[in-house]
Structure formats: structure tokens, C-alpha cells
Amino acid sequence: MATTHRIAAGVALAAVCGAALVGCGTGATGSKEGAHGPAAAVPGAAGPQGAPRLIGDGSTAYTGAQPHLPAPDKLKPGQKPPQFVVFSWDGAGEDGRKLFSHVRKVAKANRATMTYFLSGVYLLPESRRELYRPPGHSPGTSEIGFNDAEGIRNTLGQLRGAWLDGNEIGTHFNGNFCGPGGVSEWSVAEWRSEIAQAKSFVRSWRTNTGMKDVPSLPFDYDKELIGGRTPCLEGRKNFVKAARQLGFRYDTSGVANQVWPSRKGGLWDLSMQLVPFAGHSYEQLAMDYNFMVNQSGTLTQGDPAKRRTWGDEVRDSLLKGFRRAYDGNRAPLIIGNHFESWNGGTYMRALDQVIEKVCTRADVRCVSFRRLADWLDAQDPATLDKLRGLNVGQAPKQGWASFLSRRPAPAPKGVPGAPAVRP
């Protein structure tokens, strides 16, 4: 799919999504960028922890435990929680603007790992489009098109390097069907079909493309894939049911306030959150697309004279959300993005500035959804219950040491049952 085709698809999608409170994905195609990080898993070559075990046609390989993925720690009694921040990217793919590689470079320079939600059709060539059978649509149809050889090659390089750097590869599924006839109407069985196809395009890109000189992806996608974000945040109810049946651990397809997450439908609900909208009197979902809709409407390239102001609003909004959590209840901050140049790239610049501002702080962890889910799973349920009792921006009145202490708080003086007070 040519780059101009990809952009045209993005504009059309924005018009369909309109000003609704949703996140909408767009496509990606090719430019040149190789793997970044430790040696990649090439058929017959050594992986990060020894010889890889090829899976299927060699599109993927088991290469051992993921590098740069530390074991989760457990909060000690009285310990203040770290401030988690998750940056996530819908429809991850590398095209001529090289935004995937740009984000990876910025993340690595600022001690951040992230989650990249891959659209499976980005690994399916246009010539094999009929292999995709979207629920409720004709075979070979997709709202974001398919890819070409160069785009697939470069996207594979970025996925490989991202995983070796400790990032997570999740899923944004395939055809990005929103609105009537789209994912909101899919049954559980149809969601299972969509997920199975997303996996198959990752596991079979070598067969589908005929590429023999490209290294394998260094992970088993059946084990790597533990969560995703639905197109336009639609169809969540049946997706969660299907995802739980398939062993997923989290979903990030909703809209939430800045409070500590809980499980819903058996999955961690790690939805994006509402943050104070700088320069406005209301709150805004922490996603680039939604900021754009509230600034330039359905125009992806609005008034050039306003773009810097729009970017500053996004940067300041995300930093306001960060400070509200950091100084308050320490709820993880969840941010969603796209590899796009909307409004002259002002949103990408804003994200760069936020990453540089927050991710290098000693008590801040910019992590993937996988790492956040691992950490949540490692905590005492009673500790998480206490954290969930804090409202948006609310810090414990008695301080963190007392709030998360295992000892019961002393009864106030003069209250029945309290120890006698000496005169």
C-alpha cells in the first residue's frame, strides 16, 4: 500500500469517527530501518539466550526470556507506590515518516518501555489480501488497507527491535472496522476469529510474503499476546469475553478516571483516562486523536497558525494529568497514541516532550501494559483495595507510610475503646 493511500485512508477514517470520544487507528507502509538492540533471531542464528527454536514457517521463534523485562517487585508495608505511566501506540507500523523508529529512539533515551499494538494486516501483502476474512465484511477488505514488501520488511525490523528492547507487542486487530457493521456488532465467536487471524498474519508472514532473508520475530506470539485495544474503542463487551477465553490478561478499550485499576470480566481494565484539558474547562481522553478532534475537528491538517498552540495544550494536559496522579493517588497514567503526523506532527512533538519530562524521574516507571499487569498481579489484593479507595488526585491524609502500613491506625484520643490518656 502506497504511503499516499495510507494517508487517504486516515483522512477518511477521521471523517467516519467524527467527534466521538473514541480512538481510531490508521495504516502504515514502508521505509528502511533495520533491527535495533541485541542480535535478532535469524533462522539458524543464536538468539539472546541461545539457539532459537523456530515456530511454524520460521516467521517467529522462541528465543528465551524477553530481555530488559525485570521481574515485578512487591510493595513493602508503608512503601509509596511508584508512578506508572504507560505510552501505547495503535496500529504500530513503520512507513516513510519513520515514526515507529523515532518513538523507539526517544523511549530508549529516556528509560521508557512501551506497548505497540500491531494491526495484523500490516504484515499481509496487498497481493494476498484475500486471506483476511473480516467478520461481517467481504474477504480482502480493510479500512486501513494492506501493506507492500518494503513496508512489511521495515515493520518487522521495528517489531523485532522493540521486543528486544523490552517493549510489548500487543494487537489492534486487523481491518479497523468502526461504526455500523463494524466491531461493535461482532459476536464473541467473530472476535475469536479476528484475533486468530491477527495471530496468523504474525505467525505466517514468511509464507505470505515469500521473504527468506528477513530474520524471524524473536518471540512466540501466542505467548506474547496478552492484551489489545479495539478499533474506535468499540465492541468491548464481546471482545472481553473472547479475550478471556483466549488467555488475555488486560484490555485497554474503555474510558476511565485517574484511579487505580481493577479487573472487569476477568481482565485488568487498563483503559485510557480523562485528564484536565489545558486551556479548556473540561477533561479530555488522553489520546492524540481525541485531542485533534477537539481542536481541528475532522481535519487532520488544520490551521497551521494554531498547531503549536494545539501541541502545547496536549503537552500541558498530559503533564497536568501526570502531576494530579503523582502528587495524589499515584494511579497509573494511561496514554494512547498513533504513528501519525496530524496537524503537522504537533502531537508527536508533544508526546516527545512529555516522555522526556517524566520518564527519567527516579520514582516514575514508564512501562508497557505487560509490566503494569505483572506488577498489579504481584501485589497483595488488600493493598490494591486500599489504593482503589483513593479518589482522583487524592493523596492519603495520613501519608503513604501510615496508609499502606499493615498495622491498624491508632484510635483517636477520646474515642470509646481508645487507650487511656495520661494527664
C-alpha positions in Angstrom: 0.0 0.0 0.0 1.5 3.3 -1.0 2.1 6.0 1.6 -0.4 8.3 -0.1 -3.0 5.6 0.1 -2.3 5.2 3.8 -2.8 8.9 4.4 -6.0 9.0 2.4 -7.4 6.1 4.4 -6.5 8.0 7.6 -8.4 11.1 6.5 -11.5 9.0 5.5 -11.4 7.3 8.9 -11.3 10.5 10.8 -14.4 11.7 8.9 -16.2 8.5 9.9 -15.2 8.7 13.5 -16.2 12.4 13.8 -16.0 14.0 17.2 -17.0 10.9 19.2 -15.0 10.0 22.2 -13.0 7.2 20.6 -9.6 6.3 19.4 -9.2 5.5 15.7 -6.3 3.7 14.0 -4.8 4.3 10.6 -2.3 2.4 8.4 1.4 2.1 7.8 3.8 1.3 5.0 7.4 1.2 4.1 10.8 2.8 4.6 14.1 1.4 5.5 15.1 0.7 9.1 16.9 -2.4 10.5 16.6 -4.1 13.8 17.8 -2.2 16.9 19.2 -3.8 20.0 20.7 -7.2 20.7 21.2 -9.7 17.9 17.9 -10.7 16.2 16.6 -14.2 15.8 17.7 -15.3 12.3 16.9 -18.8 11.2 19.9 -20.8 12.3 21.5 -18.0 14.3 21.8 -17.6 18.0 19.0 -15.7 19.9 19.5 -13.6 23.0 19.8 -16.7 25.2 21.0 -19.4 22.8 19.8 -21.0 19.6 16.2 -20.0 18.7 13.5 -22.6 18.3 11.7 -21.7 15.1 7.9 -21.8 15.2 5.9 -22.9 12.1 7.4 -21.5 8.9 10.0 -19.5 10.8 8.1 -16.2 10.9 8.5 -16.3 14.7 10.9 -18.1 17.0 11.2 -18.8 20.7 14.5 -17.2 21.8 14.2 -17.4 25.6 13.0 -14.9 28.2 12.5 -11.4 26.9 15.5 -9.1 27.5 15.0 -6.0 29.6 11.8 -7.3 31.3 12.5 -7.2 35.0 10.6 -9.3 37.5 7.8 -7.3 39.3 8.5 -6.1 42.8 6.0 -6.2 45.6 5.2 -3.1 47.7 6.6 -3.3 51.2 4.4 -2.2 54.1 4.3 1.6 54.2 6.0 2.0 50.8 4.8 4.7 48.5 3.8 3.2 45.1 5.9 4.2 42.1 4.2 6.4 39.5 3.5 4.2 36.4 3.0 5.8 33.0 2.0 3.7 30.0 2.5 5.1 26.5 0.8 2.9 23.9 0.5 3.1 20.1 -2.4 1.9 18.0 -1.7 0.3 14.6 2.1 0.1 15.0 3.9 0.0 11.7 6.9 1.7 10.0 6.2 3.9 7.0 8.1 6.6 5.1 8.0 9.0 8.0 9.8 6.5 10.3 7.7 7.4 13.3 8.0 3.9 14.8 11.8 4.1 14.8 11.6 7.7 16.1 9.4 6.7 19.1 11.7 3.8 19.9 14.7 6.1 19.9 13.0 8.7 22.2 11.8 5.9 24.5 15.2 4.3 24.8 16.9 7.7 25.5 14.5 8.3 28.4 14.4 4.8 30.1 10.9 4.1 28.8 9.4 0.9 27.5 6.0 0.9 25.8 3.3 -1.2 24.2 2.9 -1.3 20.4 -0.5 -2.5 19.2 0.1 -4.2 15.8 -2.6 -4.3 13.2 -2.2 -7.8 11.7 -2.8 -6.6 8.1 0.4 -4.6 8.2 2.2 -7.9 7.8 -0.1 -9.1 4.9 0.8 -8.1 1.4 -1.8 -6.5 -0.9 -1.4 -9.4 -3.2 -2.6 -11.8 -0.5 -5.4 -9.7 0.9 -8.0 -12.4 0.2 -6.5 -14.3 3.1 -8.2 -11.9 5.5 -11.8 -12.7 6.1 -13.2 -10.0 8.4 -16.4 -10.7 10.2 -19.4 -9.2 8.5 -17.4 -8.0 5.5 -16.2 -9.4 2.2 -12.8 -11.2 2.1 -9.9 -9.0 1.4 -11.5 -5.7 2.7 -9.9 -3.4 5.3 -10.5 0.2 6.3 -6.7 0.7 6.6 -5.7 -1.3 3.5 -2.8 -3.8 3.5 1.0 -3.4 3.0 3.7 -3.8 0.5 7.0 -5.7 0.7 9.0 -2.7 1.8 6.5 -1.7 4.5 6.4 -5.3 5.8 10.1 -5.6 5.9 10.6 -2.3 7.8 7.7 -3.0 10.2 9.2 -6.4 11.0 12.5 -4.7 11.8 10.9 -2.3 14.2 8.8 -5.1 15.9 11.9 -7.2 16.3 14.0 -4.3 17.8 11.1 -3.1 20.0 10.7 -6.5 21.6 14.4 -7.0 22.2 14.4 -3.6 23.9 11.8 -4.8 26.4 8.7 -3.4 24.8 5.4 -5.2 24.4 3.8 -6.2 21.1 0.0 -6.2 21.6 -2.8 -6.2 19.0 -5.0 -3.6 17.4 -6.6 -6.5 15.4 -6.9 -6.2 11.6 -9.3 -4.2 9.5 -10.2 -1.4 11.8 -14.0 -1.5 11.2 -15.9 1.1 13.1 -19.5 2.3 13.1 -22.4 0.3 11.6 -21.5 -3.2 10.6 -18.2 -2.9 12.5 -16.6 -4.3 15.6 -19.4 -3.1 17.8 -21.7 -5.7 16.3 -19.3 -8.7 16.4 -20.2 -11.7 18.4 -17.8 -13.5 20.7 -17.1 -16.1 18.0 -16.4 -13.3 15.5 -14.0 -11.7 17.9 -12.2 -15.0 18.3 -11.9 -15.3 14.5 -10.5 -11.7 14.3 -7.9 -12.5 17.0 -7.0 -15.8 15.4 -6.4 -14.0 12.1 -4.3 -11.3 13.7 -2.1 -14.0 15.2 -1.9 -15.9 11.9 -0.6 -12.9 10.0 2.2 -12.6 12.5 3.0 -16.3 12.5 2.9 -16.7 8.7 4.3 -13.5 7.2 7.2 -15.5 5.8 4.9 -17.8 3.8 2.6 -14.9 2.8 5.4 -12.7 1.6 7.9 -15.2 0.3 10.7 -13.4 2.2 13.6 -15.7 3.1 16.3 -13.1 4.0 14.4 -11.4 6.9 15.1 -12.5 10.5 12.4 -14.2 12.5 10.5 -12.2 15.0 12.1 -13.4 18.3 9.0 -14.3 20.2 6.2 -16.8 20.3 3.2 -14.5 19.5 0.7 -16.9 21.2 2.5 -16.3 24.5 3.4 -12.7 23.8 -0.1 -11.5 23.0 -1.9 -10.8 26.3 -3.9 -7.6 25.5 -5.2 -5.1 23.0 -7.2 -2.1 22.2 -10.3 -2.4 20.0 -10.8 -0.1 17.0 -12.5 3.2 18.0 -13.0 1.7 21.5 -16.0 -0.2 20.2 -17.2 -3.8 20.7 -15.6 -4.1 24.1 -18.2 -6.3 25.8 -17.9 -9.3 23.5 -14.2 -8.7 22.9 -13.5 -9.0 26.6 -15.4 -12.3 26.7 -13.4 -13.7 23.8 -10.2 -12.3 25.2 -10.7 -14.0 28.5 -11.4 -17.4 26.7 -8.1 -16.9 24.9 -6.0 -16.2 28.0 -5.6 -12.4 27.6 -4.7 -10.6 30.8 -5.8 -7.0 30.1 -8.0 -4.7 28.0 -7.5 -1.0 27.3 -10.6 -0.3 25.2 -12.5 1.9 27.6 -12.6 5.4 29.1 -11.6 5.7 32.8 -10.9 8.3 35.5 -7.5 8.5 37.1 -8.0 5.9 39.8 -6.3 2.5 40.4 -7.4 -0.2 38.0 -9.4 -3.3 38.8 -10.4 -6.4 37.0 -13.5 -6.5 34.8 -14.7 -9.6 33.1 -11.6 -11.4 34.3 -9.2 -8.9 32.7 -7.3 -5.9 34.1 -9.1 -2.8 32.9 -6.2 -0.6 31.9 -8.3 1.9 29.9 -7.1 5.4 28.9 -8.1 8.2 31.2 -9.6 11.6 31.3 -7.1 14.3 32.1 -7.6 18.1 32.6 -7.7 19.7 29.1 -5.3 22.7 29.3 -6.9 25.9 28.2 -10.4 24.4 28.5 -13.0 23.9 31.2 -13.5 20.2 30.7 -11.5 16.9 30.7 -10.2 15.1 27.7 -9.3 11.5 26.9 -5.5 11.1 27.0 -5.2 10.1 23.3 -3.8 12.2 20.4 -6.8 11.5 18.1 -9.3 12.8 20.6 -7.3 16.0 21.2 -7.2 16.5 17.5 -10.9 16.2 17.1 -11.5 18.8 19.8 -9.0 21.1 18.2 -9.3 20.8 14.4 -12.4 18.7 14.0 -12.2 16.0 11.3 -9.4 17.9 9.6 -6.2 16.0 10.2 -4.2 19.1 8.9 -5.9 22.1 10.4 -4.9 25.8 10.6 -1.1 25.9 10.6 -1.2 29.1 12.8 -2.8 27.1 15.6 -0.7 23.9 15.5 1.9 25.0 18.1 -0.8 26.1 20.5 -2.6 22.8 20.0 0.5 20.8 20.7 1.3 22.9 23.8 -2.3 22.1 25.0 -1.7 18.4 24.6 1.7 18.5 26.3 0.3 20.6 29.2 -2.8 18.4 29.5 -0.8 15.2 29.9 1.5 16.9 32.3 -1.5 18.1 34.4 -2.8 14.5 34.4 0.7 13.3 35.5 1.0 15.8 38.3 -2.5 15.0 39.5 -1.6 11.3 39.9 2.0 11.9 41.0 1.0 14.3 43.8 -2.2 12.4 44.6 -3.2 8.8 44.5 -0.3 7.6 42.3 -2.8 5.9 39.9 -1.1 4.7 36.7 -1.4 7.2 33.9 -2.5 5.5 30.6 -1.9 7.4 27.3 -2.8 6.3 23.8 -1.3 7.5 20.5 -0.9 6.8 16.8 2.1 6.9 14.5 0.6 10.0 12.7 1.6 13.5 11.6 -1.7 15.1 12.3 -1.6 18.9 12.4 1.9 19.0 11.2 3.2 16.4 13.8 2.4 18.6 16.7 1.0 15.7 18.8 4.1 13.7 18.2 6.3 16.6 19.4 4.1 17.0 22.5 4.5 13.3 23.3 8.3 13.6 22.9 8.3 16.4 25.4 6.1 14.5 27.9 8.3 11.4 27.7 11.5 13.5 28.2 9.9 15.3 31.2 8.5 12.4 33.2 10.2 9.2 32.3 13.7 10.0 33.8 12.4 10.7 37.3 13.7 8.3 39.8 10.2 7.3 41.2 8.5 7.1 37.8 8.2 4.0 35.7 7.3 4.4 32.0 6.4 0.8 31.2 4.4 -1.4 28.9 0.9 -2.8 29.8 2.5 -6.2 30.3 4.9 -4.8 33.0 2.0 -2.9 34.7 -0.2 -6.1 34.7 2.8 -8.1 36.1 3.2 -5.5 38.9 -0.5 -5.5 39.7 -0.6 -9.3 39.9 2.3 -9.2 42.3 0.6 -7.0 44.9 -1.5 -8.1 47.9 -5.2 -7.7 47.0 -5.7 -5.8 50.2 -3.1 -3.2 49.2 -4.8 -2.7 45.8 -8.2 -2.4 47.5 -6.8 0.4 49.6 -5.3 2.2 46.6 -8.6 1.9 44.8 -10.2 3.7 47.7 -8.4 6.9 46.8 -10.3 9.3 44.5 -8.8 11.2 41.5 -5.9 13.3 42.8 -6.4 12.2 46.4 -3.3 11.6 48.4 -3.6 9.7 51.8 -4.2 12.3 54.5 -2.0 10.4 57.0 0.8 9.9 54.5 1.8 6.9 52.5 3.8 5.2 55.3 0.7 5.1 57.5 -1.8 4.5 54.8 -0.1 1.3 53.5 1.1 0.1 56.8 -0.1 -3.3 57.9 -0.7 -2.1 61.4 -4.2 -0.7 62.1 -4.2 3.1 62.6 -4.4 4.1 66.3 -7.9 5.1 67.5 -8.3 8.9 68.0 -8.0 10.2 71.6 -11.2 10.3 73.5 -13.0 7.7 71.3 -14.6 4.8 73.2 -12.2 1.9 73.1 -9.0 4.0 72.8 -6.2 3.6 75.4 -6.5 5.8 78.4 -4.7 9.1 78.0 -2.5 10.2 81.0 -2.9 13.7 82.2 
